[in-house]
Amino acid sequence: MMTKMEYHNPVLLKETVDGLNIKPDGIYVDVTFGGGGHSREIMRRLGPNGRLFAFDQDEDAQANVIDDERFVLIPENFRFIKRFLRFHGVKAVDGILADLGVSSHQFDVPERGFSTRFEAELDMRMSKKNELNAFVVVNEYDEADIKRVLVDYGELKNGGAMAHVIVEARRNEPIKNSEQLKKVLSRFLPGHKSNKILAQIYQAIRIEVNQEMDVLKEFLEQSLEILKVGGRLSVISYHSLEDRLVKRFMRNGMFEGEPERDMFGNFEVPFKSIEKLIIPTDEEIAINNRARSAKLRVAEKK
């Protein structure tokens, strides 16, 4: 029997689930199960014929399974949402919830290597089944690819210089843990800004390790396919890269460019926005620090 893991309060719990406009007999999907906070709130609003499918590739989430015949936890990456729902006989759903990023639990377990607070091996895998980890990115990627990761995913203007320093340092010995990485990059970490810059570096490597941008794009495209007309998509993002993708896709069903106009000059778009951008209150941020950068967007399939 797995030990129940300690997870913090789910971010924007009421707002995110309200956004789904739960029908008691509907079929819903929580693609980021984690500690199960959002899922439990969805279950509370479902009737006896409602169903909830949840996804989580992190083995630790298995300890939080909800003991209810209406609930199924699928231990896979949500980039495979369509495939695994079909495996369970589901082709269309009434609502999908995603709370992106790293869970509080993952940040709080030092050996996972997600947090800048702890000395840890370079890992950062959301699923331990992944072969790619932070050690490989730092020690085996060539300089151009490390620069790409730091600039594109960390939005670090001096990512090229950082990449060069990493490559030079690892010629002497592998960079195995977070303390070594901080030491190698110390010249780029001025005291008053060190935590912010280090968080950007970690974010960049973590996104690369877990292919987060590709996963998000695949998930959004499949969500549009499997949502019923009138079905809702409720997504919390934590940094500008995620939020830009979500915003653009909800606005016009595309990640780049603009949709074609019809003969009357109007855009044919797949979603209508339900809410303006929702952010946490100061009270919620005080209780749950992870909420400070959260942005919730909700859309309905037309």
C-alpha positions as CSV (number, residue, x, y, z in Angstrom):
1,M,0.0,0.0,0.0
2,M,1.4,3.4,-1.0
3,T,1.8,6.1,1.6
4,K,-0.4,9.2,1.1
5,M,1.8,12.1,0.0
6,E,1.6,15.5,1.4
7,Y,0.3,18.0,-1.2
8,H,-0.6,21.7,-0.7
9,N,-3.9,23.3,-1.3
10,P,-4.9,23.3,-5.0
11,V,-4.6,26.7,-6.7
12,L,-7.8,28.6,-7.6
13,L,-9.8,25.6,-6.6
14,K,-13.4,27.1,-6.7
15,E,-12.7,29.3,-9.8
16,T,-11.2,26.5,-11.8
17,V,-14.0,24.0,-11.1
18,D,-16.7,26.7,-11.4
19,G,-15.3,27.3,-14.9
20,L,-16.1,23.8,-15.9
21,N,-19.8,24.4,-15.3
22,I,-20.2,20.9,-14.0
23,K,-23.2,18.8,-15.2
24,P,-24.1,16.2,-12.6
25,D,-24.1,13.4,-15.2
26,G,-21.2,14.7,-17.3
27,I,-17.8,13.2,-18.1
28,Y,-14.8,15.3,-17.0
29,V,-11.0,15.0,-17.1
30,D,-8.4,16.4,-14.7
31,V,-5.2,16.0,-16.5
32,T,-3.0,17.1,-13.6
33,F,-4.3,15.0,-10.7
34,G,-1.4,15.5,-8.2
35,G,-2.8,15.5,-4.7
36,G,-6.4,15.2,-6.1
37,G,-7.7,18.5,-4.7
38,H,-9.3,19.7,-8.0
39,S,-10.6,16.2,-8.7
40,R,-12.2,15.9,-5.3
41,E,-14.1,19.1,-5.9
42,I,-15.3,17.9,-9.3
43,M,-16.4,14.6,-7.7
44,R,-18.3,16.6,-5.0
45,R,-20.4,18.2,-7.8
46,L,-21.0,15.1,-9.9
47,G,-24.1,13.0,-9.5
48,P,-24.2,9.2,-9.4
49,N,-24.0,8.9,-13.2
50,G,-21.1,11.4,-13.6
51,R,-17.6,10.2,-14.4
52,L,-14.1,11.7,-13.8
53,F,-10.9,10.5,-15.5
54,A,-7.6,11.9,-14.1
55,F,-4.1,11.8,-15.5
56,D,-0.8,11.9,-13.7
57,Q,2.5,10.5,-14.9
58,D,4.2,10.9,-11.5
59,E,4.2,7.7,-9.6
60,D,3.7,9.6,-6.3
61,A,0.2,10.6,-7.3
62,Q,-0.9,7.0,-7.1
63,A,-1.0,7.3,-3.3
64,N,-3.9,9.8,-3.6
65,V,-6.3,7.7,-5.7
66,I,-10.0,8.5,-5.0
67,D,-11.9,5.4,-3.9
68,D,-15.0,5.9,-6.0
69,E,-16.4,3.8,-8.8
70,R,-17.0,7.0,-10.8
71,F,-13.3,7.8,-10.8
72,V,-10.4,6.5,-12.9
73,L,-6.7,7.5,-12.5
74,I,-4.7,7.0,-15.7
75,P,-0.9,6.9,-14.8
76,E,0.2,8.5,-18.1
77,N,1.4,11.8,-19.5
78,F,-1.6,13.9,-20.5
79,R,-0.2,14.4,-24.0
80,F,-1.8,11.0,-24.6
81,I,-5.3,12.1,-23.4
82,K,-7.2,11.1,-26.5
83,R,-5.6,7.7,-26.8
84,F,-6.2,6.7,-23.2
85,L,-9.7,8.0,-23.0
86,R,-10.5,6.0,-26.1
87,F,-9.0,2.9,-24.4
88,H,-11.6,3.5,-21.7
89,G,-14.4,3.9,-24.3
90,V,-14.7,7.7,-24.1
91,K,-14.6,9.7,-27.3
92,A,-16.2,13.0,-26.0
93,V,-16.2,14.8,-22.7
94,D,-18.0,17.8,-21.1
95,G,-14.9,19.5,-19.5
96,I,-11.2,19.3,-19.1
97,L,-9.1,20.9,-16.3
98,A,-5.3,21.4,-16.3
99,D,-3.2,22.9,-13.5
100,L,0.1,23.1,-15.3
101,G,3.7,23.3,-14.0
102,V,5.2,21.4,-11.1
103,S,3.2,20.4,-8.1
104,S,4.0,21.7,-4.6
105,H,4.8,18.1,-3.6
106,Q,7.4,17.8,-6.4
107,F,9.0,21.1,-5.3
108,D,9.1,19.9,-1.7
109,V,10.8,16.6,-2.2
110,P,14.6,17.5,-2.4
111,E,15.7,14.5,-4.4
112,R,13.4,15.3,-7.3
113,G,15.7,18.3,-8.0
114,F,13.0,20.8,-8.9
115,S,13.6,23.3,-6.2
116,T,16.4,25.8,-5.9
117,R,16.1,25.5,-2.1
118,F,17.8,22.1,-1.8
119,E,21.1,20.5,-2.8
120,A,20.1,17.6,-5.0
121,E,21.2,15.5,-8.0
122,L,20.3,17.1,-11.3
123,D,17.1,15.3,-12.2
124,M,13.8,17.3,-12.7
125,R,11.8,14.5,-14.2
126,M,8.1,14.6,-13.7
127,S,8.0,10.9,-14.4
128,K,10.9,8.6,-13.3
129,K,10.3,6.6,-16.5
130,N,11.8,9.4,-18.6
131,E,15.3,8.7,-19.8
132,L,16.1,12.4,-20.3
133,N,17.0,14.3,-17.1
134,A,18.7,17.5,-16.0
135,F,22.1,15.8,-15.8
136,V,21.9,14.9,-19.4
137,V,20.9,18.4,-20.5
138,V,23.7,20.0,-18.5
139,N,26.4,17.5,-19.3
140,E,25.7,16.1,-22.7
141,Y,23.9,18.8,-24.7
142,D,26.1,20.8,-27.0
143,E,26.6,24.5,-26.3
144,A,24.1,25.6,-29.0
145,D,21.3,23.4,-27.5
146,I,22.0,24.6,-23.9
147,K,21.8,28.2,-25.2
148,R,18.5,27.4,-26.9
149,V,17.1,25.9,-23.7
150,L,18.1,28.9,-21.5
151,V,17.1,31.6,-24.0
152,D,13.8,30.0,-25.2
153,Y,12.5,28.5,-22.0
154,G,14.2,30.6,-19.3
155,E,13.9,33.9,-21.3
156,L,17.5,34.6,-20.2
157,K,19.2,37.2,-22.5
158,N,22.7,36.0,-21.5
159,G,21.8,32.3,-22.0
160,G,24.6,32.0,-24.6
161,A,27.3,33.1,-22.1
162,M,25.8,30.8,-19.5
163,A,25.9,27.9,-22.0
164,H,29.6,28.6,-22.8
165,V,30.5,28.6,-19.1
166,I,28.7,25.3,-18.5
167,V,30.4,23.6,-21.4
168,E,33.9,24.8,-20.2
169,A,33.3,23.8,-16.6
170,R,32.2,20.2,-17.5
171,R,35.4,19.6,-19.4
172,N,37.1,19.2,-16.0
173,E,34.4,17.2,-14.2
174,P,30.7,16.4,-14.7
175,I,28.2,18.9,-13.1
176,K,26.3,16.4,-11.0
177,N,24.2,18.4,-8.5
178,S,22.5,21.8,-7.9
179,E,25.3,23.2,-5.8
180,Q,27.9,22.5,-8.6
181,L,25.6,24.2,-11.1
182,K,25.1,27.2,-8.9
183,K,28.9,27.5,-8.4
184,V,29.6,27.2,-12.2
185,L,27.0,29.9,-12.9
186,S,27.8,32.1,-9.8
187,R,29.1,35.0,-11.9
188,F,25.5,35.3,-13.4
189,L,23.8,35.3,-10.0
190,P,24.2,38.7,-8.4
191,G,23.1,38.7,-4.8
192,H,19.9,40.7,-5.1
193,K,18.7,38.8,-8.2
194,S,20.2,35.4,-7.6
195,N,17.0,33.6,-6.7
196,K,15.0,35.0,-9.6
197,I,17.7,34.1,-12.2
198,L,18.3,30.7,-10.7
199,A,14.5,30.0,-10.9
200,Q,14.6,31.0,-14.6
201,I,17.6,28.6,-15.2
202,Y,15.7,25.7,-13.4
203,Q,12.5,26.5,-15.2
204,A,14.4,26.3,-18.6
205,I,16.0,23.0,-17.8
206,R,12.8,21.5,-16.4
207,I,10.8,22.5,-19.5
208,E,13.4,20.8,-21.7
209,V,13.6,17.6,-19.6
210,N,9.8,17.2,-19.6
211,Q,9.1,18.6,-23.1
212,E,6.5,20.8,-21.5
213,M,5.8,23.1,-24.4
214,D,5.3,20.2,-26.9
215,V,3.1,18.4,-24.3
216,L,1.0,21.5,-23.8
217,K,0.5,22.0,-27.6
218,E,-0.5,18.3,-28.1
219,F,-2.8,18.4,-25.1
220,L,-4.6,21.6,-26.3
221,E,-5.1,20.3,-29.8
222,Q,-6.5,17.0,-28.6
223,S,-8.8,18.8,-26.0
224,L,-10.4,20.7,-28.9
225,E,-11.1,17.3,-30.6
226,I,-12.6,15.5,-27.6
227,L,-14.6,18.3,-26.0
228,K,-18.3,18.3,-26.8
229,V,-19.9,21.4,-28.2
230,G,-20.5,23.6,-25.1
231,G,-17.7,21.7,-23.2
232,R,-15.4,23.7,-21.1
233,L,-11.6,23.9,-20.9
234,S,-10.2,25.4,-17.7
235,V,-6.4,25.9,-17.6
236,I,-4.1,27.3,-14.9
237,S,-0.6,28.3,-16.1
238,Y,2.4,29.7,-14.2
239,H,4.7,31.4,-16.6
240,S,4.4,33.5,-19.7
241,L,5.4,30.7,-22.1
242,E,2.5,28.5,-21.1
243,D,0.1,31.4,-20.8
244,R,0.8,32.7,-24.3
245,L,0.1,29.3,-25.8
246,V,-3.1,28.8,-23.8
247,K,-4.3,32.3,-24.6
248,R,-3.6,32.1,-28.3
249,F,-5.2,28.6,-28.7
250,M,-8.3,29.7,-26.8
251,R,-8.5,32.8,-28.9
252,N,-8.2,31.3,-32.3
253,G,-7.4,27.6,-32.1
254,M,-3.8,28.2,-33.3
255,F,-0.4,28.7,-31.8
256,E,1.0,30.8,-34.6
257,G,-0.5,33.1,-37.3
258,E,-4.2,33.9,-37.7
259,P,-7.2,31.8,-38.8
260,E,-8.6,32.3,-42.2
261,R,-11.6,34.7,-42.6
262,D,-14.9,33.6,-44.0
263,M,-16.6,35.3,-47.0
264,F,-17.9,38.0,-44.7
265,G,-14.5,38.8,-43.3
266,N,-15.1,37.1,-40.0
267,F,-12.7,34.7,-38.2
268,E,-14.0,31.2,-37.6
269,V,-12.8,30.4,-34.1
270,P,-13.4,27.2,-32.1
271,F,-13.8,28.6,-28.6
272,K,-15.6,31.5,-26.9
273,S,-14.0,33.0,-23.8
274,I,-16.0,32.5,-20.7
275,E,-14.0,34.6,-18.2
276,K,-11.4,37.2,-18.4
277,L,-8.1,36.3,-17.0
278,I,-8.5,35.2,-13.4
279,I,-5.7,35.5,-10.9
280,P,-5.5,34.6,-7.2
281,T,-6.5,37.0,-4.4
282,D,-3.8,38.3,-2.0
283,E,-5.4,36.1,0.7
284,E,-4.9,32.9,-1.4
285,I,-1.3,33.9,-2.2
286,A,-0.6,34.4,1.5
287,I,-1.9,30.9,2.2
288,N,-0.3,29.2,-0.8
289,N,2.8,30.8,-2.2
290,R,2.6,28.7,-5.4
291,A,-0.5,30.7,-6.4
292,R,1.5,33.9,-6.8
293,S,2.1,33.5,-10.5
294,A,-1.0,31.5,-11.4
295,K,-3.3,32.6,-14.3
296,L,-6.6,30.9,-15.0
297,R,-8.2,31.0,-18.4
298,V,-11.6,29.3,-19.3
299,A,-13.1,28.7,-22.7
300,E,-16.1,26.9,-24.1
301,K,-16.1,25.0,-27.4
302,K,-18.4,26.5,-30.0
